[in-house]
Amino acid sequence: MSHEIVAEGQDHEHVALPGLAHHFDSYEQQKESASLGMWLFLAQEVLFFGVLFTAYAIFRWNYQDAFQAASHHLNAGLGLFNTGVLILSSLTMALAVRSSQLGRKVQLLGFLLATFALGAVFLGVKAYEYHHKWEEGFIPGLDFHFDGPHAKHAQMFFILYFCMTGLHALHMIVGMGILLWMVIPTLEGKFTPENHNFVEGMGLYWHFVDIVWIFLFPLLYLIGRHGPH
């Protein structure tokens, strides 16, 4: 591997390595900094989603009958299918990270594209669900329609449903955009066993988005479904 020697003053020399930012002394230092930054970012994302989860818990506790009745109008089968899709995408993302650690460019490219495709399947199913809710009149607003005595508080359930799943879908779209962008540096061979922290950071982000859905699925689709319609 060729190295470019850059003079820094009279007594110190710095070796500029491919993919190493100028303010880092080594790949390891750059990796640790990137990992810390990603974990801090995910920590604030936990707080962000935590507000919605807290609001859901409060309203669910106060209006249990309404939320139970509203949850029966969600398709648990589609939710379960999407859960399987995301779990599989976590596997392909983990394999992408492992491929980058081993320097296997072709496998890395394949697993990145597989993760992107699974994300697209998830969003396609979610779009179908949204369209179905629109046809049923469950979009919150002036045209919202819900039969039964719990219409007012059922609308709150669907407000939270669309906010929580919509925010999650937005994170999926951002992640898929990054996955698509990563194809170029992958083809150029920029992710190496020494410098693959970007792939690992993307892996942490994708696993976080998957974990959020693991909590959303039972909260929105499963709790209370054994009760009366």
N, C-alpha and C positions, 0 to 999 in steps of 0.2 A: 504494500500500500504506500503510495507516495504521500509525503507530508510537506507542507509548505512552512518554512521557518520564517517567522515574523519577528523582527527585532523590537524589543520594548526597552528602550534605554540602552545603557552600555553594559549592564551586568546581568540582564535577564532576557531570556528568549522564550517565546510562546509557540507551541506547536498547534497550528490551525488544522483541525481534523474535519472531514466531511460531515456536515450536519450538526457540528458543535457550535453553539452560539458564542460570540466573542467574549461574553462576560462570564463564561464557565471555564473552569480549568480542566474538566474531564467529562466523559459521558456519564459517569456515575453521579457526579454532582448535578449535572443537568437533569438526569432521571429523577433524583430525589426531589429536586425543586419542582419538577413537573407533577410528580405524584402528590406532593404537599398541596400544590395549587388546585389539583383536581379534587382532593379530599375536602379542602375548604369550600370549593364550589358546591360539592354535593351536600355539605353540611347546611349551607344556606338554602339549598333546594329542599332539604328535609323540613326546614322551618317553613318554607313557602307552602309545600303540600300539607304540612301539619296544621296550618290555619284552616284549610278546607276540611281535613279529617275531623278537627275539633268541632267545626260548625255542623258537620254531618252528625256527629255523636250527640250534640246538644239537641238538635231538631229531632233526631230519631228517638231520643229518650222522651221528649215532650209530646211527640205525635206518633206514637208507635203504630196505632191502627192505620193511620193514613199512609205511613211509609210502607207498612206491610202490604196494604192493598195496592199501592203504586208499584212496588217491586215485582208483583205478579205479572206486570205488563212488560217486563224485560225477558228476553229470550236467553234462559240459562244455558241452553245448548250451544248457542253461538258464543256466549261468554266463555264457556268451557273450551270450545274449539280454539278461540283466540288465546286462551291461557296456554294451551298446548303449543300453539304457534310461537309464542314468546319464549317459552321454556326451551324450545328447539333452537330459537334464534340466539339464546344465551349460550347454548352449546357451540353453535357455529362461530360465535364471537370469541369464545374461549379458545377454540381451535385456531382462529385467526391470530390471536395473541401468541399462542404457542408456535405457530408457523413463523411469525416474525422473530421470535426468540431464537429459532433454529436457522433463520436465514433462508427459508423456503419460499421464494417469491411466488411461484405458481400456485402453491397451496394457499398462501396468504390471500392472493387475489380471488381465488375460488371461494374461500370462506367469507371474505368481505362481501362478495356479490350474493352469496347465499343468505347472509344476514340481511342484506338490503331487500332481497326478494321476500323473505319471511316477514319483514316489516311492512312491505307493500301489501301482503296478504292480510295482515292484521288490520291495516287502515282500510282496505277494501271491505272487510267484514263490518268494521265500525261504521263506515259510510252507509252500508246497507241498513244497519240498525237505525242510524239517524234518519234515513229516508222513511223507514217504516214508522218511526215515532211521529214524523211529520204527517204521514198519511192518517195516522190514528188521532191526530189533534193533540199530541202531548208536548208540543213545543211551547214552553212558557211564554205568556203574553196575552194579548186581547183575544186571540182565537183558541186559547187553551180550552180543552174540553175533557172532562173526566166525570163519568157517571158515579153516583153514590154520594154519601154524606160527607166525604172527606176531600172534596175537590180542591178546596183552598190550600190545605196542607199537602195534598198530593202534588200540587204545582211546585211547592218548595222542594219536594223530593226530586222532581225532574230538573229544577234549577240547579240543584247540587249535582245531579247526575251529569248534566251537560257541561257544567263548569269543571268537574273533576275529570271526566273522561276526555273532555275537549282539551284541557291543559295537558293531560297525559299524551293525547294524540299530537299536540303541538311539539312536545319533546321528542316524540317518535319522528316527526317530519324533520326536525333539526338534526337528529341523529342520522337519519337516512341521507340527508344532504351531505353530512360530513363523510359518511361511508362512501358515497359516490365520488366525492372529491379525493378521497384517499386512493382511488384507483390509479391516478396519475403518478404520485410519488412511488406507489408500489411497482408500477411498470418501469419506472426509472431506477428502481433498485435502491431507493433512499432509506428504506427500512431494513436495517441490518441487525445481527445479533448484538452489536455494540450500541446501536442507536435505534431503539424501537419504542421509546417511551410514549410517543404519540399514539401508537396502536394500543398500548396498555391503558392510556388515559381514556381512549375511546371505549375500550372494553369496560372500564369502571362505570362510565356514563351509561352505556347500554344496559349493563346489569342493574344499575339503579332504576332505570325506567321500567325494566321488567319486574323488579321487586315492587315498585309502586302499584303495578297492575295486579300482582299477587294479593295485595291488600284490597284493591278496589273491587275485584271480582266477587269475593264473598260478601263484602259489605253491601254492595249494590244489588247483586243478583241472587244471593243465597239466603241471607238472614231473613227469617220470617216466612219463607216460602212454604213451610209446613202448615201455616195457619190458613184461615178461610180466605177465599178470594173476595 
